[in-house]
């Protein structure tokens, strides 16, 4: 799917490990404040190949949907993931995303999140998408507000990010509702 500015959104594929390792290495400092602490092997093609295989198994099992942002056909410049897909009475998922530091602030992630929410609704039949951001991650909160997410609460010590338990703001988007940016 063309997101403009030469950026494509496509499903994660076998063989993406080496390019993901390069993307994570290139963005190591950019992502560090927003992610769990990473061991050195996380930044290797071999480790990313294993993670891709595990993720694709979760996709095949219906528990996840995984996408990459590419510049042109190959260079990975971001990810968007739907994880912990629950059906039954819930029909919900968790959203995670990041974009290459060199591309931040250009509206690319806003377009990617909108597209993935459309896929979650139309292709996966989901009802709700939840996302969480660190309390001080204003850029991520702007993405969520612009794509129709509403803040629903604050979770103390929600995730262990950058080596310590940190509070997060929780957001949701009901996929059947019309998008009202800034809700």
Secondary structure, DSSP 8 states (H G I E B T S, - for coil): -EEETTEEEEE--TT-HHHHHHHHHHTHHHHHTTS----GGGGSHHHHHHHHHHHHHHHHTTS-EEEEEEETTTEEEEEEEEEEEE-TTT-EEEEEEEE-GGGTTSSHHHHHHHHHHHHHHHTT--SEEEEEEETT-HHHHHHHHHTT-EEEEEEEEEEEETTEEEEEEEEEEETTS---TT-
